[in-house]
């Protein structure tokens, strides 16, 4: 989920969304302070992220926001993202 956009669901939609960023170059990425909690088969992460990005046309952008991610462990022991959202600062 991104603020102001409809949720992106399923592998095909996620791949299409991410492909739109293939010409962007992340120059720096940090998170602070990441807080991860695990409870049984569920885990969550909350943090603030900061990125410096070069756009396809060569502009430099500094972006920051809140990141929230939720995971669920399958019966096979693999962790799957069930929700990920960013909100600009």
N, C-alpha and C positions, 0 to 999 in steps of 0.2 A: 504494500500500500504506500502511496505517496500522497501527501496532503493535496487536496483539490482534484485528485484523479480517482477514477473508479478502481476498485481492487483488481489486481492481476492474478488470475487463478490458473493453475495447471501448467505442466511443462511447456506446452506449445506457446502459451501466452507469455510465460516467463522468458523463454528463449527469444521471442520476438521483441519484447521490451528491452532486454539486455543487448540485443544486436544493434539497437539504436544508439548505443554508446560506444560501439567498436572503434570509432575514429577519435575518441577522447583519450587523452593521456593523463593518468593520475600521477602527479609529480611527488605528492606527499599525502599521507593519510595517518591520522592519529585518532585514538579514542580516549576519553577520560571521563570519570573513572569508571571502567567497566564493572558492572555488578552482575554476576551470574548466580542464579539460584537454581538448585536441583531439588526436586521433591518427587521421589518415586520415578515414574516414567515421564515426567514433565520437567522442562528446564526453561528458564527465561533469562534474557540479557537486556539490560538497560544501560545506555551510555550516551555521551555526547561525542559526535564525530567532527573532525575538521579535515577538509581536503583542499589541496591546491591542484587545479586541473587546467590543462591546456586544451582548448576547444579545437575542433577541426579547422577553424579559420585562424588559429594561432593566438587567440585571446587567452589571457590567464585569469582564472576565476578562483576566488577563495570562498568556499561554502562551508557552513556549519549547521548542525542540527541534532535533534534527538533521534536515537536509534533504539527500536524495541524489536526483539526477536523472541519467538516462542517455538520450542521444539517438543516433539513427542517421540518416545522410544517405541519402536515396533516390537512385536513378539519375537523377532529375529535379532533383537539387540541393536539395530541401527537407529540413529537419530534422524528425524525428518523435520524440516522447518514447517510449521503449521501456520505461522503468521510472521511477517516482517514489515515494519513500517518506519518511515522516516518523516520527521516534521522539521522544517527549517527553523533556525533560531531567528 
